[in-house]
C-alpha cells in the first residue's frame, strides 16, 4: 500500500505512523482481487498482491494503467452490460479482462464508492468466473437437450399410439398380432424411459460438479425435491430435511426476506417472465444466517396456464454478501466517529423530507459547529482532537432519541435530524441538552483537560424551507449568527435576516 499512500498524501489527514488502518490491512492481505479506481478517469490508484497475481502485472505496472487497458470489451459492449445490470437490478458487472499473457478471463466486478483518506474512489472486487460461466453454459446445454429429447420421444409415443388404434380397429380379428404390436410399443416406451433416466443421471453429475444446491418444486402438492448440496449449505444432511416441502423452505427462510422472495416467485407465475432470481437469508443448523442466491424457472404448466413444476439452484453467497454489506457500511459511515457521513446524511434527509410531505408532518434540522475545537488541535495535537471528536459524538448521541439522526458533515461540523418535532420548543430543548452535554471537560491525555462548546442553528420544516438544501442553508446561517453575534455556546432559530450574513469560517 506504499504507492497508495504516496498518491493520497496531498489529501490524507495527518495520522501517527504507529496507527495501522484496518482497511489497508484487509486490502493488502485479502486473497480476493481488489483495486481502488478513480471513478471519472478509470485510473487504477492501487492494487493488492492478489490483483498482481491474477493479471500477471506488477503492482507498480498496474497503478500506471487505466481500467480500460485491461477491459477486453468495446466501449459499446461495456455500456450494454451496465444497462443490462441496471435492468436486472444487479449490484455487479460481468466483463472480459485481459491478463499480461494475452489471455482473456470472464470476471464479475463489484464496486462501491468509498471516501478513502479524503479522496472519492471506487473500491472494486474482481472475481474470476470463467470456469463457472463455462459450466453454466454446459448445464443449460444438457438441460435443453433433455427437454428436446422428452418432447421428441413424447411426440413419437403419441404418434405410435394413434397408429396402434388404427391398426387395432382394422385387424381386430387378429388379436395375437395386436398384442404383439402393443408389446413392441411398451418395450420402446420402457427403452425411452431408461434413456431419460440415464440422461438425467448425467445432468445430475454435471450439477454436482458446479457445487450448487438444486431443487424441484411440485407446486400443487408443495413437495420439494432437493439434492445433498442444498442441505449442506445449511449444515444438514439431506436425510434430515427429507421429505422436504415448500413449508421447509419457508421455515428456514428469514422472515424479513420471505415476503420479498414470495413476490419474486409470484412474478414468475405470471407467465410473462417465468424466470426467478432472489437473494435471501436461511437459518443454518448451528443457529446463524446464511445468504443464498436462488435462481429458478417454471418448467411445466397445466392446460389453464397454471404453474405445475419449478426447478432451480441455490448458491452460497454468504462471504460475498458479508463483504458487500461491510463495505456498504464503510461507504456511509464516518470512519473516525462512527456517525453517518455527509452522503448518508443527505440520503436520510431526503427520505425524512419525503415522509414529512406525504404525512404532513414536521421535523427539525440542527446544524452544529464546535466552538474552540481548533484551539484544542493547535494546543494538544490532532490525536487529542480526534479523541475529542469521538467523545463529542457519543455525548451528542446520548442527547437525542434513537429515532433521530446524527451525522458528521466534516471537520467539527455536525448535523441532527429530529423527526416528528411539531413544536420549535422541542428542537430548542434538544439543542440545550446537546450544549449542556459538552460542558463537561474533555480528557486530552497526560492528565490534561480541555473545554469546548457548540453553536447550533435550528431550521424547522416547513416553516423555514421546503427542501433539504433550504433547511441546511437556513440552519447554517442561524448557527453562524449564534457563533458570531451571540458569542457561541448557544442556539438560534433560522430568521430571514440571518441568510444575508457572510458564511461562517472554520477558525474556531
C-alpha positions in Angstrom: 0.0 0.0 0.0 3.1 2.3 -0.1 2.1 3.5 -3.6 -1.5 4.3 -2.5 -0.1 6.3 0.5 2.2 8.3 -1.9 -0.7 9.0 -4.2 -3.0 10.2 -1.5 -0.6 12.2 0.6 -2.0 15.6 -0.6 -5.5 14.8 0.7 -4.8 12.5 3.7 -5.2 13.6 7.2 -2.0 13.5 9.4 -2.0 10.3 11.4 0.7 8.7 13.5 2.9 6.2 11.8 2.1 3.7 14.5 -1.6 3.7 13.7 -2.4 0.9 11.3 -5.5 1.3 9.1 -7.7 -1.8 9.2 -8.8 -1.2 5.7 -5.1 -1.2 4.5 -4.5 -4.4 6.3 -7.6 -6.0 4.8 -6.8 -4.7 1.3 -3.2 -5.8 1.4 -3.7 -9.3 2.8 -7.0 -10.3 1.3 -6.9 -13.1 -1.3 -9.7 -11.5 -3.3 -8.6 -9.4 -6.2 -9.1 -5.7 -5.1 -8.3 -2.3 -6.7 -9.0 1.3 -6.0 -10.1 3.3 -9.1 -10.7 6.9 -9.8 -14.4 6.9 -11.0 -14.1 9.7 -13.6 -10.9 8.7 -15.4 -10.7 4.9 -14.7 -7.2 5.4 -13.4 -6.0 2.5 -11.2 -4.8 4.1 -7.9 -3.9 0.9 -6.0 -4.0 -2.8 -6.4 -3.4 -5.6 -3.9 -1.0 -8.5 -4.4 -3.9 -10.8 -5.4 -4.6 -8.4 -8.3 -0.9 -8.6 -9.3 -1.0 -12.4 -9.3 -4.3 -12.6 -11.3 -3.4 -10.1 -14.0 0.3 -11.0 -14.2 1.5 -7.4 -13.9 3.5 -6.0 -11.0 1.6 -3.6 -8.7 3.7 -0.7 -10.0 2.7 -1.6 -13.5 -1.0 -1.9 -12.6 -1.0 1.5 -10.9 0.3 3.1 -14.1 -2.6 1.7 -16.1 -6.2 2.6 -16.7 -9.0 0.1 -16.2 -9.7 0.4 -19.9 -6.3 -1.1 -20.6 -7.3 -4.5 -19.2 -11.0 -4.5 -20.2 -11.4 -6.7 -23.3 -14.8 -5.4 -24.2 -15.6 -2.5 -26.5 -17.0 0.7 -25.0 -20.3 -0.2 -26.6 -20.3 -3.7 -25.0 -19.4 -2.2 -21.6 -22.3 0.3 -21.9 -24.7 -2.6 -22.8 -23.5 -4.6 -19.8 -24.1 -1.6 -17.4 -27.5 -1.1 -18.9 -28.3 -4.9 -18.5 -27.1 -4.8 -14.9 -29.4 -1.9 -14.2 -32.4 -3.6 -15.8 -31.7 -6.8 -13.8 -31.2 -4.8 -10.6 -27.7 -6.4 -10.2 -25.0 -4.8 -8.0 -22.2 -6.3 -10.1 -21.0 -6.3 -13.7 -19.7 -9.1 -15.9 -16.7 -8.1 -18.1 -13.9 -9.7 -20.0 -10.4 -8.7 -18.6 -7.1 -9.3 -20.5 -4.1 -10.6 -18.5 -0.4 -10.0 -19.1 -0.1 -13.3 -21.0 -2.7 -12.2 -23.5 -5.5 -14.5 -22.3 -9.0 -13.2 -21.6 -10.9 -14.1 -18.5 -14.6 -13.6 -17.6 -14.8 -11.6 -14.4 -17.5 -10.4 -12.0 -16.8 -6.8 -10.8 -18.5 -5.5 -7.7 -17.8 -1.8 -7.0 -18.8 0.6 -4.2 -17.8 4.2 -3.8 -15.7 5.0 -0.7 -14.1 8.0 0.8 -10.6 6.9 1.4 -8.2 9.4 3.0 -10.2 12.3 1.7 -10.5 11.0 -1.9 -13.6 9.6 -3.6 -12.7 6.3 -5.1 -14.3 3.1 -6.4 -13.5 0.1 -4.3 -13.7 -2.9 -6.8 -13.6 -6.6 -6.0 -12.9 -8.8 -9.1 -13.9 -12.5 -9.1 -12.8 -14.9 -11.9 -16.0 -16.7 -13.1 -14.6 -18.1 -16.3 -14.9 -21.7 -15.2 -18.4 -21.1 -13.6 -19.7 -19.5 -16.9 -18.4 -22.4 -18.9 -20.0 -24.9 -16.5 -23.3 -22.9 -16.5 -23.4 -22.9 -20.3 -22.8 -26.7 -20.3 -25.5 -27.2 -17.7 -28.1 -25.3 -19.8 -27.0 -27.2 -22.9 -27.7 -30.5 -21.3 -31.0 -29.3 -19.9 -32.1 -28.1 -23.3 -31.1 -31.4 -24.8 -33.1 -33.2 -22.1 -36.2 -31.1 -22.7 -36.0 -31.5 -26.5 -35.5 -35.3 -26.2 -38.5 -35.6 -23.9 -40.7 -33.6 -26.3 -39.5 -35.7 -29.3 -40.0 -39.0 -27.6 -43.4 -38.0 -26.3 -44.4 -36.9 -29.8 -43.2 -40.3 -31.1 -45.1 -42.2 -28.5 -48.4 -40.3 -29.2 -48.0 -41.0 -32.9 -47.4 -44.7 -32.3 -50.4 -44.9 -30.0 -52.6 -43.3 -32.7 -51.2 -45.7 -35.3 -51.8 -48.7 -33.0 -55.5 -47.7 -32.6 -56.0 -47.6 -36.3 -54.4 -50.9 -36.9 -56.3 -52.5 -34.0 -59.7 -51.3 -35.4 -58.8 -52.7 -38.9 -57.5 -56.1 -37.8 -59.4 -56.6 -34.5 -59.8 -60.3 -35.5 -56.1 -60.7 -35.4 -55.9 -60.4 -31.6 -52.5 -62.0 -31.4 -51.0 -59.6 -33.9 -52.5 -56.7 -32.0 -51.0 -57.9 -28.7 -47.6 -58.2 -30.4 -47.8 -54.6 -31.6 -48.7 -53.4 -28.1 -45.8 -55.3 -26.7 -43.4 -53.6 -29.1 -44.8 -50.2 -28.2 -44.5 -50.8 -24.5 -40.9 -52.1 -24.9 -40.0 -48.9 -26.8 -41.6 -46.8 -24.1 -39.5 -48.6 -21.4 -36.4 -48.0 -23.5 -37.2 -44.4 -23.8 -37.8 -44.1 -20.1 -34.4 -45.8 -19.4 -32.7 -43.3 -21.8 -34.3 -40.4 -20.0 -33.1 -41.7 -16.6 -29.6 -42.1 -18.0 -29.6 -38.6 -19.4 -30.9 -37.2 -16.1 -28.1 -39.0 -14.2 -25.5 -37.3 -16.5 -27.2 -34.0 -15.8 -27.0 -34.6 -12.0 -23.3 -35.4 -12.3 -22.7 -32.0 -14.1 -24.7 -30.2 -11.4 -22.7 -31.8 -8.6 -19.6 -30.6 -10.4 -20.8 -27.0 -10.1 -21.2 -27.4 -6.3 -24.6 -25.7 -6.2 -27.8 -26.9 -4.5 -30.6 -27.9 -6.7 -34.4 -28.0 -6.0 -37.5 -29.1 -7.9 -40.8 -27.8 -6.6 -44.1 -29.6 -7.4 -46.3 -26.5 -6.9 -49.8 -28.1 -6.4 -48.6 -30.5 -3.7 -45.9 -28.3 -2.3 -43.4 -31.2 -2.5 -39.8 -30.0 -2.7 -37.0 -32.3 -4.1 -33.5 -31.2 -3.0 -30.0 -32.5 -3.5 -27.3 -33.0 -0.9 -25.6 -29.7 -1.6 -28.9 -27.8 -0.9 -28.9 -29.3 2.6 -25.2 -29.0 3.1 -25.3 -25.2 2.6 -27.4 -25.1 5.8 -25.3 -27.6 7.7 -27.7 -30.5 7.3 -27.6 -34.0 5.8 -30.2 -34.5 3.1 -32.0 -37.1 5.1 -32.5 -34.6 8.0 -34.7 -32.4 5.7 -36.5 -35.2 3.8 -39.3 -35.2 3.0 -39.0 -31.5 2.1 -41.7 -29.2 1.1 -42.4 -25.5 0.5 -43.0 -25.1 4.2 -39.5 -26.4 4.9 -38.1 -23.6 2.9 -40.5 -21.1 4.5 -39.5 -22.2 8.0 -35.7 -21.8 7.2 -36.0 -18.5 5.3 -35.6 -15.3 7.3 -39.0 -13.7 7.9 -37.8 -10.3 6.6 -36.8 -11.9 3.3 -39.6 -14.3 2.8 -42.2 -11.8 1.7 -39.8 -10.3 -0.9 -38.9 -13.8 -2.2 -42.6 -14.7 -2.4 -43.3 -11.7 -4.5 -40.5 -12.7 -6.9 -42.0 -16.2 -7.2 -45.4 -14.8 -7.9 -43.9 -12.7 -10.6 -42.6 -15.8 -12.2 -46.1 -17.3 -12.1 -47.3 -14.5 -14.3 -46.2 -16.4 -17.5 -44.6 -13.2 -18.8 -41.3 -13.9 -17.2 -41.0 -17.5 -15.9 -37.5 -16.9 -14.5 -36.9 -16.3 -10.8 -33.9 -14.9 -9.0 -33.6 -13.7 -5.4 -31.2 -13.3 -2.5 -32.3 -14.2 1.0 -31.1 -15.5 4.3 -31.6 -19.0 5.5 -31.1 -20.4 9.0 -28.0 -22.7 9.4 -28.3 -25.7 11.6 -25.8 -24.1 14.0 -28.1 -21.0 14.5 -26.5 -18.4 12.2 -27.9 -16.9 9.0 -26.5 -17.9 5.5 -27.0 -15.7 2.5 -28.3 -17.7 -0.5 -28.7 -16.8 -4.2 -31.7 -18.7 -5.6 -32.4 -19.0 -9.4 -35.2 -20.9 -11.0 -37.7 -21.3 -13.8 -41.2 -22.6 -14.4 -40.7 -25.9 -16.2 -44.3 -27.1 -16.6 -47.7 -25.6 -16.9 -51.2 -27.1 -16.9 -53.9 -26.6 -19.6 -55.1 -23.4 -17.8 -51.5 -22.0 -17.9 -51.2 -22.5 -14.1 -47.6 -23.5 -13.0 -47.1 -27.1 -12.1 -43.4 -27.5 -11.6 -40.5 -25.1 -10.9 -36.8 -26.0 -10.8 -33.6 -24.1 -9.9 -30.5 -23.8 -7.9 -29.2 -22.4 -4.5 -25.7 -20.9 -4.3 -23.9 -20.0 -1.1 -23.0 -16.2 -1.3 -22.6 -15.7 2.4 -18.9 -14.4 2.2 -19.6 -12.2 -0.8 -22.6 -10.7 0.9 -20.8 -10.2 4.1 -18.0 -8.2 2.4 -20.6 -6.2 0.4 -22.5 -5.2 3.5 -19.3 -4.4 5.3 -18.1 -2.1 2.5 -21.5 -0.5 2.1 -21.4 0.3 5.8 -18.0 1.8 5.4 -19.2 3.9 2.5 -21.9 5.5 4.6 -20.1 5.9 7.9 -17.6 8.4 9.2 -14.5 6.3 9.9 -13.4 8.4 13.0 -16.6 8.9 15.0 -18.9 6.1 13.7 -21.6 8.6 12.9 -23.2 8.9 9.4 -21.2 10.8 6.9 -22.4 13.6 4.7 -23.5 11.3 1.8 -25.6 9.1 4.1 -27.0 12.1 5.9 -28.2 13.6 2.7 -29.9 10.3 1.7 -31.6 10.1 5.1 -32.7 13.7 5.0 -34.3 13.1 1.6 -36.3 10.2 3.0 -37.4 12.2 6.0 -38.4 15.1 3.8 -40.5 12.8 1.5 -42.2 11.2 4.5 -43.0 14.6 6.0 -44.5 15.8 2.8 -46.7 12.7 2.4 -47.8 12.7 6.0 -48.0 16.5 6.5 -45.6 16.0 9.4 -43.0 18.4 11.0 -39.3 17.9 11.7 -36.3 20.0 12.6 -32.7 20.1 11.4 -29.9 21.2 13.7 -26.6 22.5 12.2 -23.8 22.2 14.9 -20.4 23.8 14.9 -17.9 23.2 17.8 -16.5 26.4 19.5 -12.9 26.2 20.4 -12.0 22.9 18.6 -9.2 24.4 16.5 -7.6 25.6 19.7 -7.6 22.1 21.1 -6.0 20.8 17.9 -3.3 23.5 18.0 -2.6 23.1 21.7 -2.8 19.4 22.3 -2.3 17.9 18.8 -4.5 16.2 16.2 -4.7 12.9 18.2 -6.2 14.7 21.1 -8.6 16.5 18.7 -9.7 13.1 17.3 -10.4 11.8 20.8 -12.5 14.9 21.5 -14.5 14.4 18.3 -15.2 10.8 19.2 -16.3 11.8 22.7 -18.4 14.7 21.4 -20.2 12.3 19.0 -21.0 10.0 22.0 -22.3 12.8 24.1 -24.5 14.2 21.3 -25.8 10.7 20.6 -26.9 10.3 24.2 -28.7 13.7 23.9 -31.1 12.6 21.1 -33.6 9.9 20.6 -32.9 6.6 18.9 -35.2 7.6 16.1 -33.2 10.8 15.4 -30.3 11.0 13.0 -26.7 12.3 13.9 -24.1 12.9 11.2 -20.6 14.4 11.0 -20.6 16.6 7.9 -16.8 17.2 8.1 -14.2 18.7 10.4 -16.0 19.9 13.5 -19.4 20.3 11.8 -22.3 18.0 12.7 -26.0 17.8 11.9 -29.0 16.3 13.6 -32.5 15.4 12.1 -35.2 15.5 14.8 -38.2 13.6 13.2 -41.8 14.4 14.2 -40.8 17.5 16.0 -44.0 19.6 15.9 -43.0 22.5 18.1 -39.9 24.7 17.8 -39.5 24.4 21.6 -38.9 20.7 21.2 -35.9 21.4 19.0 -34.7 24.1 21.4 -34.8 21.6 24.3 -32.7 19.1 22.3 -30.2 21.9 21.4 -29.9 22.9 25.0 -29.3 19.3 26.0 -26.6 18.9 23.4 -24.8 22.1 24.6 -25.1 21.0 28.2 -23.6 17.6 27.4 -20.5 19.3 26.0 -20.0 21.4 29.1 -18.1 18.7 31.0 -14.3 18.9 30.4 -12.6 16.5 27.8 -9.7 14.4 28.8 -6.9 15.0 26.2 -4.1 12.8 27.8 -1.3 13.3 30.3 -3.8 14.4 32.9 -4.8 17.4 30.9 -8.3 18.6 30.2 -9.8 20.8 27.6 -13.1 22.6 27.2 -15.3 23.5 24.2 -18.9 24.4 23.5 -21.2 24.4 20.5 -23.1 26.9 18.3 -26.3 25.4 16.9 -28.6 26.7 14.2 -32.2 25.4 14.1 -34.4 25.1 11.0 -37.9 23.7 11.1 -39.9 22.1 8.3 -42.0 23.5 6.7 -41.6 26.9 8.4 -38.0 27.6 7.3 -37.8 25.7 4.0 -39.4 23.1 1.8 -36.3 21.3 0.7 -33.3 19.8 2.4 -31.0 22.3 0.8 -33.0 25.2 2.1 -33.1 23.8 5.6 -29.3 23.2 5.6 -28.6 26.8 4.3 -31.0 28.3 6.8 -29.7 26.3 9.8 -26.1 27.0 8.7 -26.9 30.8 8.7 -28.6 30.6 12.1 -25.5 28.7 13.5 -23.2 31.4 12.2 -25.4 34.0 13.9 -25.3 32.2 17.2 -21.5 31.9 16.9 -20.7 35.4 15.9 -23.5 37.6 17.2 -24.3 35.6 20.4 -20.7 34.7 21.2 -21.2 31.0 20.7 -22.2 28.3 23.2 -25.9 28.8 22.4 -28.5 28.2 19.7 -30.5 30.4 17.3 -33.5 29.8 15.1 -33.5 30.5 11.4 -34.5 34.0 10.5 -34.6 35.7 7.1 -32.0 38.3 8.1 -29.5 35.5 9.0 -29.4 34.4 5.4 -27.8 37.7 4.4 -24.9 37.2 6.8 -21.5 36.1 5.5 -20.8 32.4 5.6 -19.1 31.1 8.7 -15.4 30.3 8.7 -13.7 27.4 10.4 -11.4 29.4 12.6 -12.9 28.4 16.0 
